[in-house]
């Protein structure tokens, strides 16, 4: 069982992923529900790519298949160029490139608490269990089922 899992949603997910990058001994498992990896022109994705090594933490990433808005102005100085789903896919791809085996789930939903509430039980079971490589999280009755997007393009295709 992990003694230091962390979970976060959307923009706060960047903080958990950043801490996993710079404080290697702090967290063992990171849950990222609809992480805003598009932020700062994908800066955090670039940081993981530059690390060129696997970190001690494991990652659970999920995102809704309807999180597709691009060129969104959140605040005057916060502009989302790529979609939420593309940002999460890019982060997943970079994690794989540097040796991670992230759990990745695309659910039938959008950027909303109701959708995350349905996928969180599966993510928590993953966080508090010993996961074997390539073992997907267990479904929970009532959860948003994963979409049919299991064959996704690599980072070069995005």
Secondary structure, 3 states (H helix, E strand, C coil): CCCCEEEEEHHHHHHHHHHHHHCCCCCCEEEEECCCCCHHHHHHHHHHHHHCCCCCCEEEEEEECCCCCCCEEEECCEEECCCHHHHHHHHHHHHHHCCCCCEEEEECCCCCHHHHHHHHHHHHHHHCCCCCCCCCCCCCCCCCCECCCCCCCCHHHC
